[in-house]
Amino acid sequence: MFKPLVPLLLVLQLLSPALYSQDLPQRNDYPAIDSFARRLKYPGDVYRLTQSLTTPYHDNLSKARAIFIWITEHIKYDYKLYNLDDEAKVKKLKYPKCREGEDCTLKMEDWENNYISKILRKRKAICDGYSKLFKRMCNLAGIHCEIISGYTKNKHYQIGKMGKVDHAWNAVYLDSAYYLVDATWAAGFCQEDESSGKLKGPFVKKFDNYYWLTPFDKLSRDHYPEDPKWLFNSGYTREKFKNNPYIEPSADHNLVIISPATGVIRAKPCDTIHFEIEYEKPITRLQVNSNLSRNPAVYSLVKNGKKGKDWVLNEPALRRQQYISFNRDNNRYSFDYEVTDANLNYLDILFNYFRAMRFKVIITP
């Protein structure tokens, strides 16, 4: 049986407050690890899978990477389960029933063993399953790992709202410090039906390395832990998270917002709002849309006859665009926006014709 070995020193370290490192390990052998993990077939149980994945490596970072890549490659998101209401989810997942005062430890262990086996057999899961599987496999490999439950924000209308606990990700303990990973968001995505809010199939497998050992200051833009332990004494607050601006996934990895300091801007008519950002990609066209004025979409998705879609340029719309002048210093951009109407309630900032971020605006007397 493949059993984890946890040294006494590690146990003592884990009893102290969570330690977090922003100094990410630098590796140049990930391509070889990734290729091996993606090719490895499921041997029939989680023990043999973990052993096959991690035996070639002698360090925990390589082992954790192999586990992460295997999960993101082979487990797809179960959007049908996600779309069920909470009561239906509980029924579908067959959580064990415990009487008041009953010790349910063994029942929960049996349930989780069956749950993980089903995930591996069906090759699909929601975030709870991704995080449980990653934790189980790390633990079997002798790597301490914990599940973090918390809040996420990935919709433009969530600015100023905390929402509910709706997601799970992991903290993995490597080289005397915790590092953050989110296998669910790294695996790919599903489209959302805007009218119903439900996810639509199929799941699109698209690995995103951003969610492997993500620095806390970046992951915390749209992830906030329920347990304050996982704030790592950063001083980051619920209020700050709640009022973060919305950032499009396509821009999130390359964007640092310097000003405004919040996604909820309070302003008066005739005020000037100053924007300053750092962006790793070149911006040639910068625009502002709002609830009062919008540039017509320059690109639209058109079916190409092969069950796919292509972006097609709309020439008339291109001639009707309005642009914002800006200053650039290397990868730092700055510009101003003047508030001219008391009915303003949001601003969308567009880079090269696509929305990059949204700010909520509250007009004060």
Secondary structure, DSSP 8 states (H G I E B T S, - for coil): -------HHHHHHHTSS--B-------S-HHHHHHHHHH----SSHHHHHHHHHTT-SSHHHHHHHHHHHHHHH-EE-HHHHTS-HHHHHHHHT-----TT---HHHHHHHHHHHHHHHHHHTEE-HHHHHHHHHHHHHHTT--EEEEEEEE--SGGGTT------EEEEEEEETTEEEEE-HHHHHEEEEE-TTT--EEEEEEE---GGGSSB-HHHHTTTEEESSGGGGTT----HHHHHT--EE-HHHHTTEEEEESSSSEEEE-TT-EEEEEEEESS--S-EEEEESS-----SEEEEE-SSS-EEEEE-HHHHTT------EEETTEEEEEEE---TT--EEEEEETTEEEEEEEEEE--
